[in-house]
Amino acid sequence: MAKLANEVIYHIFELQKTFLDITDQTTRIEFVIFEQFGETIETLAELEELQNIKERSLFYYDRFHVVLKRIYESQPEPIVLI
């Protein structure tokens, strides 16, 4: 399997956590706006923007997951038998 430095892996995990935090925060804000004001002409643009932020955040979270998985599935290291 291809190997990445632990620092790189930890950095990827930190980025994924950040994307999850962004998703959580936008979901909370979206809920508060919807509960307090409903889906109106005045709030529709903001609710849509929050949804877009959430979707982009989850997209990048998924991309890191897929790329990391593919790296570790590719290029197996040769086994040396003695």
PDB file as gemmi writes it, atoms N, CA and C in Angstrom:
CRYST1    1.000    1.000    1.000  90.00  90.00  90.00 P 1                      
ATOM      1  N   MET A   1       0.834  -1.174   0.000  1.00  0.00           N  
ATOM      2  CA  MET A   1       0.000   0.000   0.000  1.00  0.00           C  
ATOM      3  C   MET A   1       0.879   1.237   0.000  1.00  0.00           C  
ATOM      4  N   ALA A   2       0.390   2.293  -0.564  1.00  0.00           N  
ATOM      5  CA  ALA A   2       1.120   3.556  -0.536  1.00  0.00           C  
ATOM      6  C   ALA A   2       1.062   4.098   0.885  1.00  0.00           C  
ATOM      7  N   LYS A   3       2.128   4.708   1.310  1.00  0.00           N  
ATOM      8  CA  LYS A   3       2.194   5.230   2.671  1.00  0.00           C  
ATOM      9  C   LYS A   3       2.281   6.748   2.630  1.00  0.00           C  
ATOM     10  N   LEU A   4       1.562   7.366   3.517  1.00  0.00           N  
ATOM     11  CA  LEU A   4       1.652   8.806   3.708  1.00  0.00           C  
ATOM     12  C   LEU A   4       2.249   9.056   5.084  1.00  0.00           C  
ATOM     13  N   ALA A   5       2.914  10.169   5.219  1.00  0.00           N  
ATOM     14  CA  ALA A   5       3.447  10.543   6.530  1.00  0.00           C  
ATOM     15  C   ALA A   5       2.291  10.757   7.499  1.00  0.00           C  
ATOM     16  N   ASN A   6       2.521  10.405   8.755  1.00  0.00           N  
ATOM     17  CA  ASN A   6       1.476  10.577   9.765  1.00  0.00           C  
ATOM     18  C   ASN A   6       0.982  12.016   9.836  1.00  0.00           C  
ATOM     19  N   GLU A   7       1.883  12.972   9.647  1.00  0.00           N  
ATOM     20  CA  GLU A   7       1.488  14.382   9.702  1.00  0.00           C  
ATOM     21  C   GLU A   7       0.463  14.702   8.612  1.00  0.00           C  
ATOM     22  N   VAL A   8       0.657  14.128   7.442  1.00  0.00           N  
ATOM     23  CA  VAL A   8      -0.278  14.353   6.333  1.00  0.00           C  
ATOM     24  C   VAL A   8      -1.638  13.749   6.668  1.00  0.00           C  
ATOM     25  N   ILE A   9      -1.628  12.545   7.191  1.00  0.00           N  
ATOM     26  CA  ILE A   9      -2.885  11.880   7.552  1.00  0.00           C  
ATOM     27  C   ILE A   9      -3.602  12.669   8.638  1.00  0.00           C  
ATOM     28  N   TYR A  10      -2.865  13.112   9.668  1.00  0.00           N  
ATOM     29  CA  TYR A  10      -3.481  13.893  10.736  1.00  0.00           C  
ATOM     30  C   TYR A  10      -4.057  15.196  10.196  1.00  0.00           C  
ATOM     31  N   HIS A  11      -3.350  15.818   9.269  1.00  0.00           N  
ATOM     32  CA  HIS A  11      -3.838  17.067   8.679  1.00  0.00           C  
ATOM     33  C   HIS A  11      -5.139  16.819   7.897  1.00  0.00           C  
ATOM     34  N   ILE A  12      -5.194  15.722   7.167  1.00  0.00           N  
ATOM     35  CA  ILE A  12      -6.418  15.374   6.436  1.00  0.00           C  
ATOM     36  C   ILE A  12      -7.565  15.160   7.411  1.00  0.00           C  
ATOM     37  N   PHE A  13      -7.303  14.448   8.506  1.00  0.00           N  
ATOM     38  CA  PHE A  13      -8.348  14.217   9.505  1.00  0.00           C  
ATOM     39  C   PHE A  13      -8.802  15.532  10.144  1.00  0.00           C  
ATOM     40  N   GLU A  14      -7.859  16.443  10.380  1.00  0.00           N  
ATOM     41  CA  GLU A  14      -8.217  17.754  10.926  1.00  0.00           C  
ATOM     42  C   GLU A  14      -9.101  18.525   9.944  1.00  0.00           C  
ATOM     43  N   LEU A  15      -8.758  18.457   8.662  1.00  0.00           N  
ATOM     44  CA  LEU A  15      -9.585  19.122   7.652  1.00  0.00           C  
ATOM     45  C   LEU A  15     -10.980  18.508   7.600  1.00  0.00           C  
ATOM     46  N   GLN A  16     -11.046  17.181   7.669  1.00  0.00           N  
ATOM     47  CA  GLN A  16     -12.352  16.526   7.666  1.00  0.00           C  
ATOM     48  C   GLN A  16     -13.168  16.957   8.883  1.00  0.00           C  
ATOM     49  N   LYS A  17     -12.524  17.069  10.038  1.00  0.00           N  
ATOM     50  CA  LYS A  17     -13.231  17.533  11.240  1.00  0.00           C  
ATOM     51  C   LYS A  17     -13.736  18.953  11.037  1.00  0.00           C  
ATOM     52  N   THR A  18     -12.928  19.791  10.412  1.00  0.00           N  
ATOM     53  CA  THR A  18     -13.354  21.160  10.127  1.00  0.00           C  
ATOM     54  C   THR A  18     -14.586  21.167   9.232  1.00  0.00           C  
ATOM     55  N   PHE A  19     -14.590  20.325   8.205  1.00  0.00           N  
ATOM     56  CA  PHE A  19     -15.752  20.254   7.321  1.00  0.00           C  
ATOM     57  C   PHE A  19     -16.987  19.767   8.071  1.00  0.00           C  
ATOM     58  N   LEU A  20     -16.816  18.824   8.992  1.00  0.00           N  
ATOM     59  CA  LEU A  20     -17.947  18.366   9.804  1.00  0.00           C  
ATOM     60  C   LEU A  20     -18.435  19.476  10.729  1.00  0.00           C  
ATOM     61  N   ASP A  21     -17.503  20.250  11.295  1.00  0.00           N  
ATOM     62  CA  ASP A  21     -17.886  21.379  12.149  1.00  0.00           C  
ATOM     63  C   ASP A  21     -18.655  22.429  11.354  1.00  0.00           C  
ATOM     64  N   ILE A  22     -18.211  22.705  10.136  1.00  0.00           N  
ATOM     65  CA  ILE A  22     -18.918  23.659   9.270  1.00  0.00           C  
ATOM     66  C   ILE A  22     -20.321  23.153   8.976  1.00  0.00           C  
ATOM     67  N   THR A  23     -20.439  21.873   8.679  1.00  0.00           N  
ATOM     68  CA  THR A  23     -21.746  21.274   8.405  1.00  0.00           C  
ATOM     69  C   THR A  23     -22.651  21.394   9.617  1.00  0.00           C  
ATOM     70  N   ASP A  24     -22.119  21.091  10.790  1.00  0.00           N  
ATOM     71  CA  ASP A  24     -22.897  21.184  12.023  1.00  0.00           C  
ATOM     72  C   ASP A  24     -23.354  22.619  12.277  1.00  0.00           C  
ATOM     73  N   GLN A  25     -22.432  23.563  12.147  1.00  0.00           N  
ATOM     74  CA  GLN A  25     -22.766  24.962  12.417  1.00  0.00           C  
ATOM     75  C   GLN A  25     -23.799  25.503  11.426  1.00  0.00           C  
ATOM     76  N   THR A  26     -23.641  25.208  10.153  1.00  0.00           N  
ATOM     77  CA  THR A  26     -24.617  25.704   9.176  1.00  0.00           C  
ATOM     78  C   THR A  26     -25.984  25.064   9.388  1.00  0.00           C  
ATOM     79  N   THR A  27     -26.002  23.800   9.794  1.00  0.00           N  
ATOM     80  CA  THR A  27     -27.279  23.141  10.082  1.00  0.00           C  
ATOM     81  C   THR A  27     -27.968  23.810  11.262  1.00  0.00           C  
ATOM     82  N   ARG A  28     -27.195  24.133  12.296  1.00  0.00           N  
ATOM     83  CA  ARG A  28     -27.762  24.818  13.470  1.00  0.00           C  
ATOM     84  C   ARG A  28     -28.320  26.193  13.090  1.00  0.00           C  
ATOM     85  N   ILE A  29     -27.541  26.957  12.330  1.00  0.00           N  
ATOM     86  CA  ILE A  29     -27.983  28.295  11.926  1.00  0.00           C  
ATOM     87  C   ILE A  29     -29.227  28.199  11.053  1.00  0.00           C  
ATOM     88  N   GLU A  30     -29.209  27.266  10.130  1.00  0.00           N  
ATOM     89  CA  GLU A  30     -30.358  27.049   9.249  1.00  0.00           C  
ATOM     90  C   GLU A  30     -31.617  26.738  10.068  1.00  0.00           C  
ATOM     91  N   PHE A  31     -31.472  25.890  11.072  1.00  0.00           N  
ATOM     92  CA  PHE A  31     -32.599  25.525  11.931  1.00  0.00           C  
ATOM     93  C   PHE A  31     -33.124  26.733  12.699  1.00  0.00           C  
ATOM     94  N   VAL A  32     -32.218  27.535  13.264  1.00  0.00           N  
ATOM     95  CA  VAL A  32     -32.631  28.712  14.034  1.00  0.00           C  
ATOM     96  C   VAL A  32     -33.377  29.701  13.146  1.00  0.00           C  
ATOM     97  N   ILE A  33     -32.846  29.978  11.969  1.00  0.00           N  
ATOM     98  CA  ILE A  33     -33.518  30.906  11.049  1.00  0.00           C  
ATOM     99  C   ILE A  33     -34.892  30.379  10.672  1.00  0.00           C  
ATOM    100  N   PHE A  34     -34.958  29.092  10.350  1.00  0.00           N  
ATOM    101  CA  PHE A  34     -36.238  28.503   9.947  1.00  0.00           C  
ATOM    102  C   PHE A  34     -37.238  28.524  11.096  1.00  0.00           C  
ATOM    103  N   GLU A  35     -36.798  28.201  12.311  1.00  0.00           N  
ATOM    104  CA  GLU A  35     -37.694  28.185  13.469  1.00  0.00           C  
ATOM    105  C   GLU A  35     -38.181  29.585  13.828  1.00  0.00           C  
ATOM    106  N   GLN A  36     -37.298  30.577  13.769  1.00  0.00           N  
ATOM    107  CA  GLN A  36     -37.665  31.926  14.193  1.00  0.00           C  
ATOM    108  C   GLN A  36     -38.437  32.702  13.135  1.00  0.00           C  
ATOM    109  N   PHE A  37     -38.079  32.502  11.859  1.00  0.00           N  
ATOM    110  CA  PHE A  37     -38.657  33.340  10.815  1.00  0.00           C  
ATOM    111  C   PHE A  37     -39.399  32.569   9.732  1.00  0.00           C  
ATOM    112  N   GLY A  38     -39.177  31.257   9.680  1.00  0.00           N  
ATOM    113  CA  GLY A  38     -39.811  30.456   8.644  1.00  0.00           C  
ATOM    114  C   GLY A  38     -39.118  30.636   7.301  1.00  0.00           C  
ATOM    115  N   GLU A  39     -39.684  29.979   6.308  1.00  0.00           N  
ATOM    116  CA  GLU A  39     -39.138  30.090   4.951  1.00  0.00           C  
ATOM    117  C   GLU A  39     -39.947  31.154   4.215  1.00  0.00           C  
ATOM    118  N   THR A  40     -39.396  32.363   4.195  1.00  0.00           N  
ATOM    119  CA  THR A  40     -40.081  33.498   3.583  1.00  0.00           C  
ATOM    120  C   THR A  40     -39.202  34.078   2.479  1.00  0.00           C  
ATOM    121  N   ILE A  41     -39.746  35.053   1.793  1.00  0.00           N  
ATOM    122  CA  ILE A  41     -38.982  35.751   0.752  1.00  0.00           C  
ATOM    123  C   ILE A  41     -37.703  36.336   1.353  1.00  0.00           C  
ATOM    124  N   GLU A  42     -37.816  36.858   2.583  1.00  0.00           N  
ATOM    125  CA  GLU A  42     -36.665  37.493   3.227  1.00  0.00           C  
ATOM    126  C   GLU A  42     -35.590  36.487   3.641  1.00  0.00           C  
ATOM    127  N   THR A  43     -35.979  35.272   3.985  1.00  0.00           N  
ATOM    128  CA  THR A  43     -35.006  34.290   4.483  1.00  0.00           C  
ATOM    129  C   THR A  43     -34.576  33.270   3.434  1.00  0.00           C  
ATOM    130  N   LEU A  44     -35.276  33.208   2.329  1.00  0.00           N  
ATOM    131  CA  LEU A  44     -35.018  32.163   1.340  1.00  0.00           C  
ATOM    132  C   LEU A  44     -33.577  32.181   0.822  1.00  0.00           C  
ATOM    133  N   ALA A  45     -33.057  33.350   0.509  1.00  0.00           N  
ATOM    134  CA  ALA A  45     -31.687  33.444  -0.020  1.00  0.00           C  
ATOM    135  C   ALA A  45     -30.667  32.961   1.008  1.00  0.00           C  
ATOM    136  N   GLU A  46     -30.858  33.347   2.269  1.00  0.00           N  
ATOM    137  CA  GLU A  46     -29.929  32.925   3.316  1.00  0.00           C  
ATOM    138  C   GLU A  46     -30.016  31.422   3.558  1.00  0.00           C  
ATOM    139  N   LEU A  47     -31.224  30.879   3.575  1.00  0.00           N  
ATOM    140  CA  LEU A  47     -31.384  29.436   3.765  1.00  0.00           C  
ATOM    141  C   LEU A  47     -30.751  28.656   2.615  1.00  0.00           C  
ATOM    142  N   GLU A  48     -30.900  29.149   1.406  1.00  0.00           N  
ATOM    143  CA  GLU A  48     -30.277  28.491   0.252  1.00  0.00           C  
ATOM    144  C   GLU A  48     -28.756  28.568   0.329  1.00  0.00           C  
ATOM    145  N   GLU A  49     -28.238  29.718   0.749  1.00  0.00           N  
ATOM    146  CA  GLU A  49     -26.783  29.863   0.876  1.00  0.00           C  
ATOM    147  C   GLU A  49     -26.237  28.928   1.952  1.00  0.00           C  
ATOM    148  N   LEU A  50     -26.937  28.811   3.061  1.00  0.00           N  
ATOM    149  CA  LEU A  50     -26.507  27.874   4.102  1.00  0.00           C  
ATOM    150  C   LEU A  50     -26.524  26.442   3.584  1.00  0.00           C  
ATOM    151  N   GLN A  51     -27.536  26.098   2.810  1.00  0.00           N  
ATOM    152  CA  GLN A  51     -27.602  24.759   2.221  1.00  0.00           C  
ATOM    153  C   GLN A  51     -26.419  24.535   1.272  1.00  0.00           C  
ATOM    154  N   ASN A  52     -26.077  25.551   0.483  1.00  0.00           N  
ATOM    155  CA  ASN A  52     -24.929  25.447  -0.429  1.00  0.00           C  
ATOM    156  C   ASN A  52     -23.616  25.262   0.336  1.00  0.00           C  
ATOM    157  N   ILE A  53     -23.458  26.002   1.426  1.00  0.00           N  
ATOM    158  CA  ILE A  53     -22.256  25.867   2.250  1.00  0.00           C  
ATOM    159  C   ILE A  53     -22.163  24.451   2.806  1.00  0.00           C  
ATOM    160  N   LYS A  54     -23.285  23.950   3.296  1.00  0.00           N  
ATOM    161  CA  LYS A  54     -23.319  22.599   3.859  1.00  0.00           C  
ATOM    162  C   LYS A  54     -22.967  21.559   2.801  1.00  0.00           C  
ATOM    163  N   GLU A  55     -23.525  21.697   1.616  1.00  0.00           N  
ATOM    164  CA  GLU A  55     -23.255  20.744   0.536  1.00  0.00           C  
ATOM    165  C   GLU A  55     -21.789  20.782   0.110  1.00  0.00           C  
ATOM    166  N   ARG A  56     -21.212  21.978   0.004  1.00  0.00           N  
ATOM    167  CA  ARG A  56     -19.796  22.080  -0.363  1.00  0.00           C  
ATOM    168  C   ARG A  56     -18.906  21.472   0.711  1.00  0.00           C  
ATOM    169  N   SER A  57     -19.241  21.729   1.954  1.00  0.00           N  
ATOM    170  CA  SER A  57     -18.458  21.183   3.056  1.00  0.00           C  
ATOM    171  C   SER A  57     -18.473  19.659   3.040  1.00  0.00           C  
ATOM    172  N   LEU A  58     -19.640  19.071   2.861  1.00  0.00           N  
ATOM    173  CA  LEU A  58     -19.740  17.612   2.803  1.00  0.00           C  
ATOM    174  C   LEU A  58     -19.075  17.053   1.556  1.00  0.00           C  
ATOM    175  N   PHE A  59     -19.120  17.795   0.460  1.00  0.00           N  
ATOM    176  CA  PHE A  59     -18.447  17.366  -0.764  1.00  0.00           C  
ATOM    177  C   PHE A  59     -16.943  17.235  -0.517  1.00  0.00           C  
ATOM    178  N   TYR A  60     -16.344  18.258   0.103  1.00  0.00           N  
ATOM    179  CA  TYR A  60     -14.902  18.207   0.355  1.00  0.00           C  
ATOM    180  C   TYR A  60     -14.547  17.152   1.394  1.00  0.00           C  
ATOM    181  N   TYR A  61     -15.405  16.967   2.394  1.00  0.00           N  
ATOM    182  CA  TYR A  61     -15.193  15.882   3.356  1.00  0.00           C  
ATOM    183  C   TYR A  61     -15.137  14.546   2.618  1.00  0.00           C  
ATOM    184  N   ASP A  62     -16.111  14.308   1.754  1.00  0.00           N  
ATOM    185  CA  ASP A  62     -16.158  13.059   0.987  1.00  0.00           C  
ATOM    186  C   ASP A  62     -14.956  12.912   0.060  1.00  0.00           C  
ATOM    187  N   ARG A  63     -14.529  13.996  -0.564  1.00  0.00           N  
ATOM    188  CA  ARG A  63     -13.381  13.941  -1.474  1.00  0.00           C  
ATOM    189  C   ARG A  63     -12.120  13.493  -0.732  1.00  0.00           C  
ATOM    190  N   PHE A  64     -11.889  14.062   0.441  1.00  0.00           N  
ATOM    191  CA  PHE A  64     -10.725  13.646   1.220  1.00  0.00           C  
ATOM    192  C   PHE A  64     -10.818  12.169   1.587  1.00  0.00           C  
ATOM    193  N   HIS A  65     -11.997  11.722   1.954  1.00  0.00           N  
ATOM    194  CA  HIS A  65     -12.192  10.311   2.299  1.00  0.00           C  
ATOM    195  C   HIS A  65     -11.850   9.414   1.111  1.00  0.00           C  
ATOM    196  N   VAL A  66     -12.386   9.744  -0.048  1.00  0.00           N  
ATOM    197  CA  VAL A  66     -12.175   8.920  -1.243  1.00  0.00           C  
ATOM    198  C   VAL A  66     -10.702   8.932  -1.661  1.00  0.00           C  
ATOM    199  N   VAL A  67     -10.086  10.100  -1.663  1.00  0.00           N  
ATOM    200  CA  VAL A  67      -8.687  10.195  -2.081  1.00  0.00           C  
ATOM    201  C   VAL A  67      -7.783   9.412  -1.128  1.00  0.00           C  
ATOM    202  N   LEU A  68      -7.998   9.573   0.163  1.00  0.00           N  
ATOM    203  CA  LEU A  68      -7.186   8.847   1.135  1.00  0.00           C  
ATOM    204  C   LEU A  68      -7.358   7.337   0.970  1.00  0.00           C  
ATOM    205  N   LYS A  69      -8.578   6.909   0.775  1.00  0.00           N  
ATOM    206  CA  LYS A  69      -8.848   5.485   0.573  1.00  0.00           C  
ATOM    207  C   LYS A  69      -8.150   4.977  -0.691  1.00  0.00           C  
ATOM    208  N   ARG A  70      -8.239   5.730  -1.762  1.00  0.00           N  
ATOM    209  CA  ARG A  70      -7.600   5.316  -3.022  1.00  0.00           C  
ATOM    210  C   ARG A  70      -6.083   5.264  -2.908  1.00  0.00           C  
ATOM    211  N   ILE A  71      -5.515   6.196  -2.185  1.00  0.00           N  
ATOM    212  CA  ILE A  71      -4.065   6.181  -1.989  1.00  0.00           C  
ATOM    213  C   ILE A  71      -3.647   4.900  -1.288  1.00  0.00           C  
ATOM    214  N   TYR A  72      -4.376   4.528  -0.253  1.00  0.00           N  
ATOM    215  CA  TYR A  72      -3.999   3.345   0.515  1.00  0.00           C  
ATOM    216  C   TYR A  72      -4.339   2.039  -0.189  1.00  0.00           C  
ATOM    217  N   GLU A  73      -5.206   2.089  -1.166  1.00  0.00           N  
ATOM    218  CA  GLU A  73      -5.522   0.886  -1.938  1.00  0.00           C  
ATOM    219  C   GLU A  73      -4.572   0.694  -3.122  1.00  0.00           C  
ATOM    220  N   SER A  74      -3.849   1.728  -3.473  1.00  0.00           N  
ATOM    221  CA  SER A  74      -3.018   1.662  -4.678  1.00  0.00           C  
ATOM    222  C   SER A  74      -1.575   1.312  -4.359  1.00  0.00           C  
ATOM    223  N   GLN A  75      -0.868   0.942  -5.397  1.00  0.00           N  
ATOM    224  CA  GLN A  75       0.569   0.708  -5.375  1.00  0.00           C  
ATOM    225  C   GLN A  75       1.028  -0.090  -4.158  1.00  0.00           C  
ATOM    226  N   PRO A  76       0.676  -1.349  -4.103  1.00  0.00           N  
ATOM    227  CA  PRO A  76       1.137  -2.146  -2.960  1.00  0.00           C  
ATOM    228  C   PRO A  76       2.659  -2.205  -2.912  1.00  0.00           C  
ATOM    229  N   GLU A  77       3.172  -2.174  -1.714  1.00  0.00           N  
ATOM    230  CA  GLU A  77       4.612  -2.301  -1.541  1.00  0.00           C  
ATOM    231  C   GLU A  77       5.009  -3.750  -1.806  1.00  0.00           C  
ATOM    232  N   PRO A  78       6.118  -3.940  -2.485  1.00  0.00           N  
ATOM    233  CA  PRO A  78       6.550  -5.313  -2.732  1.00  0.00           C  
ATOM    234  C   PRO A  78       6.965  -5.993  -1.430  1.00  0.00           C  
ATOM    235  N   ILE A  79       6.646  -7.256  -1.337  1.00  0.00           N  
ATOM    236  CA  ILE A  79       7.034  -8.041  -0.169  1.00  0.00           C  
ATOM    237  C   ILE A  79       8.325  -8.771  -0.509  1.00  0.00           C  
ATOM    238  N   VAL A  80       9.294  -8.606   0.346  1.00  0.00           N  
ATOM    239  CA  VAL A  80      10.580  -9.260   0.135  1.00  0.00           C  
ATOM    240  C   VAL A  80      10.609 -10.521   0.990  1.00  0.00           C  
ATOM    241  N   LEU A  81      10.719 -11.648   0.345  1.00  0.00           N  
ATOM    242  CA  LEU A  81      10.807 -12.919   1.058  1.00  0.00           C  
ATOM    243  C   LEU A  81      12.265 -13.330   1.164  1.00  0.00           C  
ATOM    244  N   ILE A  82      12.663 -13.692   2.332  1.00  0.00           N  
ATOM    245  CA  ILE A  82      14.054 -14.097   2.537  1.00  0.00           C  
ATOM    246  C   ILE A  82      14.120 -15.590   2.764  1.00  0.00           C  
TER     247      ILE A  82                                                      
END                                                                             
